[in-house]
Amino acid sequence: MTRLASHAFVAFGIFLLTSLTASAQVLPSFSTWENQRTSILNVGLVTGNQFGGFFTNRAPGFQCQNIPYPVQNGIILPNGAITFTVDFTACATVTTWKGQVTGSQMPTKWVLVHNGVQQRGSDLFRKISPF
């Protein structure tokens, strides 16, 4: 391997590790977030730009409350952009959130689909642990 190729390889490795570390810092593993309707997002392990966890709905006027449903397709980018989906199977409803993590807040927009009908809204999540 030439010296230039060796330096390029090392630089790419540093860039990759920095990107992975940045996404973990933006959305901490094992953190808990609460929105204005007291629904809870429990973030599990953040690995690279992916995360899992559980979402518990407590929003008045919506079904499937107080049941933790798995987070699907959780993606966090180094710039703080986030997306995740929850399939509320007992209610035949799927909701996808997209937003931005900025420190201890996460403003999001969501799209809920139930029986082919879409509803849209927004949530502001605040990190409640770890502090």
Residue frames relative to the residue before (quaternion, step in Angstrom):
aa qw qx qy qz dx dy dz
M 1.0000 0.0000 0.0000 0.0000 0.00 0.00 0.00
T 0.4242 -0.7054 0.5044 0.2607 3.57 -0.84 0.95
R 0.6593 -0.5140 0.3722 0.4032 3.51 -1.25 0.44
L 0.6523 0.5114 -0.3156 0.4620 3.62 0.97 -0.85
A 0.6607 0.4935 -0.3057 0.4760 3.58 0.93 -0.86
S 0.6286 0.5368 -0.3295 0.4562 3.58 1.03 -0.77
H 0.6639 0.4922 -0.2972 0.4782 3.59 0.96 -0.87
A 0.6412 0.5186 -0.3218 0.4652 3.59 1.00 -0.80
F 0.6413 0.5235 -0.3176 0.4625 3.57 1.00 -0.83
V 0.6601 0.4954 -0.2996 0.4787 3.60 0.93 -0.89
A 0.6495 0.5166 -0.3172 0.4589 3.60 0.94 -0.89
F 0.6489 0.5060 -0.3216 0.4684 3.60 0.96 -0.82
G 0.6412 0.5278 -0.3208 0.4553 3.58 0.98 -0.83
I 0.6473 0.5046 -0.3115 0.4789 3.58 0.98 -0.83
F 0.6359 0.5251 -0.3217 0.4652 3.60 0.97 -0.86
L 0.6673 0.5056 -0.2996 0.4574 3.58 0.90 -0.94
L 0.6787 0.4782 -0.2950 0.4729 3.59 0.87 -0.90
T 0.6297 0.5265 -0.3332 0.4639 3.59 1.01 -0.75
S 0.6504 0.5126 -0.3159 0.4631 3.60 0.95 -0.84
L 0.6754 0.4858 -0.3039 0.4641 3.58 0.89 -0.87
T 0.6539 0.5000 -0.3129 0.4738 3.57 0.98 -0.80
A 0.6354 0.5410 -0.3380 0.4352 3.60 0.95 -0.81
S 0.6738 0.4845 -0.3225 0.4552 3.59 0.88 -0.82
A 0.6332 0.5187 -0.3409 0.4625 3.59 1.05 -0.67
Q 0.6587 0.4987 -0.3170 0.4658 3.59 1.04 -0.67
V 0.6251 0.5530 -0.3418 0.4320 3.59 1.03 -0.71
L 0.7783 0.0885 -0.0242 0.6211 3.57 0.96 -0.89
P 0.2536 -0.8171 0.4944 0.1535 3.60 -0.08 1.24
S 0.5304 -0.5914 0.5064 0.3354 3.53 -1.14 0.72
F 0.8599 0.1356 -0.1158 0.4784 3.53 -1.22 0.69
S 0.4169 0.6664 -0.4995 0.3642 3.56 0.98 0.92
T 0.2793 -0.7460 0.5851 0.1524 3.55 -1.26 0.50
W 0.1011 -0.7932 0.6005 -0.0056 3.54 -0.91 1.05
E 0.1237 -0.7898 0.5986 0.0505 3.58 -0.97 0.86
N 0.2811 -0.7587 0.5594 0.1803 3.58 -0.96 0.83
Q 0.7401 -0.4440 0.2893 0.4141 3.55 -1.34 0.11
R 0.6785 0.4509 -0.2868 0.5041 3.62 1.24 -0.29
T 0.5023 -0.6845 0.3577 0.3888 3.58 1.41 0.24
S 0.3709 0.6776 -0.5333 0.3448 3.60 1.15 0.51
I 0.2878 -0.7864 0.5359 0.1080 3.56 -1.10 0.77
L 0.1334 -0.7306 0.6653 0.0765 3.53 -1.09 0.90
N 0.0962 -0.7709 0.6291 0.0273 3.57 -0.62 1.19
V 0.2286 -0.7763 0.5777 0.1063 3.54 -0.46 1.26
G 0.2981 -0.7380 0.5797 0.1743 3.55 -0.92 0.94
L 0.8070 -0.2074 0.1956 0.5172 3.52 -0.99 -0.89
V 0.2208 -0.7284 0.6344 0.1352 3.56 -0.99 0.93
T 0.0054 0.7914 -0.6086 0.0567 3.55 -0.66 1.17
G 0.8034 -0.0486 -0.0142 0.5932 3.55 -0.37 1.23
N 0.7571 -0.3205 0.2469 0.5130 3.57 -0.64 -1.07
Q 0.6199 0.5334 -0.3472 0.4590 3.60 1.21 0.33
F 0.0068 -0.7887 0.6144 0.0185 3.54 -1.18 0.56
G 0.2243 -0.7322 0.6247 0.1525 3.50 -1.33 0.38
G 0.1789 0.7825 -0.5887 0.0961 3.51 -1.27 -0.22
F 0.4417 -0.6626 0.5313 0.2890 3.52 -1.29 -0.49
F 0.1876 -0.7507 0.6240 0.1091 3.53 -1.21 0.67
T 0.1075 -0.7827 0.6120 0.0363 3.56 -0.90 1.00
N 0.2841 -0.7818 0.5388 0.1336 3.55 -0.53 1.23
R 0.0273 0.7803 -0.6244 0.0244 3.54 -1.01 0.90
A 0.3642 0.7669 -0.4610 0.2583 3.57 1.29 0.28
P 0.4512 -0.6800 0.5039 0.2829 3.60 -0.78 1.00
G 0.7884 0.3170 -0.2398 0.4695 3.55 -1.02 0.81
F 0.6864 0.4058 -0.2830 0.5330 3.59 1.26 -0.02
Q 0.4561 -0.6808 0.5019 0.2769 3.57 -1.11 0.69
C 0.7482 0.4191 -0.3013 0.4167 3.54 -1.41 -0.17
Q 0.2711 0.7875 -0.5056 0.2251 3.56 0.92 0.92
N 0.8588 0.1964 -0.1646 0.4435 3.49 -1.37 0.59
I 0.5617 0.5306 -0.4104 0.4843 3.57 1.14 0.68
P 0.3198 -0.7502 0.5361 0.2182 3.64 -0.64 0.98
Y 0.1007 -0.7864 0.6092 0.0162 3.56 -0.71 1.17
P 0.5359 -0.6503 0.4266 0.3284 3.61 -0.97 0.79
V 0.4191 -0.6473 0.5799 0.2627 3.52 -1.21 0.72
Q 0.1144 -0.7832 0.6094 0.0458 3.56 -0.96 0.93
N 0.8509 0.1441 -0.1103 0.4930 3.54 -1.22 0.59
G 0.2297 0.7851 -0.5404 0.1971 3.59 0.95 0.82
I 0.0491 0.7962 -0.5964 0.0892 3.56 -0.62 1.17
I 0.0230 -0.7662 0.6421 -0.0076 3.54 -1.02 0.92
L 0.2308 -0.7793 0.5718 0.1117 3.54 -0.85 1.01
P 0.6666 -0.5256 0.3373 0.4069 3.61 -1.15 0.49
N 0.6727 0.4898 -0.3081 0.4611 3.62 1.10 -0.55
G 0.6183 -0.5855 0.3278 0.4092 3.60 1.30 0.09
A 0.4611 0.6559 -0.4720 0.3666 3.61 1.23 -0.04
I 0.0637 -0.8113 0.5805 -0.0279 3.56 -0.93 0.95
T 0.0448 0.7590 -0.6495 -0.0050 3.52 -1.27 0.53
F 0.1311 0.7695 -0.6214 0.0673 3.55 -1.13 0.67
T 0.2491 -0.7639 0.5858 0.1061 3.53 -1.25 0.60
V 0.0953 -0.7617 0.6376 0.0645 3.55 -1.17 0.68
D 0.2076 -0.7562 0.6129 0.0974 3.54 -0.90 1.03
F 0.1716 -0.7781 0.6007 0.0653 3.56 -0.36 1.30
T 0.2013 -0.8554 0.4651 0.1072 3.54 0.43 1.29
A 0.6551 0.5289 -0.3240 0.4315 3.61 0.93 -0.80
C 0.7515 0.3500 -0.1945 0.5243 3.59 1.20 -0.44
A 0.3897 -0.7337 0.4696 0.2988 3.60 1.28 0.13
T 0.5131 0.6173 -0.4105 0.4326 3.55 0.99 0.94
V 0.0817 -0.7630 0.6397 0.0426 3.56 -1.07 0.83
T 0.0549 -0.7919 0.6082 0.0021 3.55 -0.92 0.98
T 0.1146 -0.7729 0.6219 0.0514 3.55 -1.02 0.89
W 0.1743 -0.7678 0.6118 0.0758 3.54 -0.95 1.00
K 0.0144 -0.7561 0.6542 0.0118 3.56 -1.15 0.74
G 0.2222 0.7927 -0.5413 0.1710 3.54 -0.86 0.90
Q 0.4755 -0.6412 0.5354 0.2758 3.48 -1.29 -0.55
V 0.2708 -0.7316 0.6007 0.1748 3.58 -0.87 0.95
T 0.0500 0.7757 -0.6256 0.0663 3.55 -0.77 1.09
G 0.8092 -0.1505 0.0477 0.5659 3.53 -0.05 1.33
S 0.8003 -0.2501 0.2067 0.5043 3.56 -0.71 -1.10
Q 0.6578 0.4552 -0.3245 0.5047 3.59 1.24 0.39
M 0.0960 -0.7810 0.6162 0.0328 3.53 -1.23 0.61
P 0.0970 -0.7876 0.6065 0.0493 3.61 -0.07 1.21
T 0.0115 -0.8107 0.5837 -0.0430 3.58 -0.88 0.98
K 0.2391 -0.6791 0.6628 0.2056 3.48 -1.43 0.25
W 0.1241 -0.8068 0.5741 0.0631 3.56 -1.03 0.73
V 0.1735 -0.7246 0.6560 0.1206 3.49 -1.38 0.48
L 0.1295 -0.7814 0.6101 0.0219 3.54 -0.71 1.18
V 0.0831 -0.7843 0.6138 0.0355 3.59 -0.93 0.91
H 0.0733 0.7764 -0.6175 0.1023 3.55 -0.75 1.17
N 0.8354 -0.0799 -0.0031 0.5439 3.58 -0.63 1.18
G 0.7269 -0.4577 0.2313 0.4567 3.55 0.97 0.91
V 0.6261 0.5129 -0.3391 0.4795 3.60 1.27 -0.04
Q 0.2687 -0.7798 0.5499 0.1312 3.56 -0.88 1.01
Q 0.0725 -0.7206 0.6857 0.0724 3.50 -1.27 0.66
R 0.1651 -0.7787 0.5983 0.0916 3.56 -1.14 0.65
G 0.1214 0.7867 -0.5994 0.0846 3.50 -1.17 0.59
S 0.3373 -0.7176 0.5612 0.2372 3.53 -1.28 -0.28
D 0.1297 -0.7590 0.6342 0.0699 3.52 -1.28 0.54
L 0.1759 -0.7260 0.6495 0.1418 3.51 -1.24 0.56
F 0.1525 -0.7847 0.5983 0.0556 3.54 -0.49 1.25
R 0.1200 -0.7538 0.6417 0.0744 3.54 -1.18 0.72
K 0.4612 -0.6785 0.4990 0.2790 3.54 -0.95 0.90
I 0.1203 -0.8154 0.5640 0.0513 3.58 -0.72 1.04
S 0.7849 -0.0558 -0.0294 0.6164 3.60 1.30 -0.14
P 0.5544 -0.2368 -0.7975 0.0249 1.60 -2.00 1.35
F 0.5699 -0.6391 0.4118 0.3117 3.53 -1.13 0.71
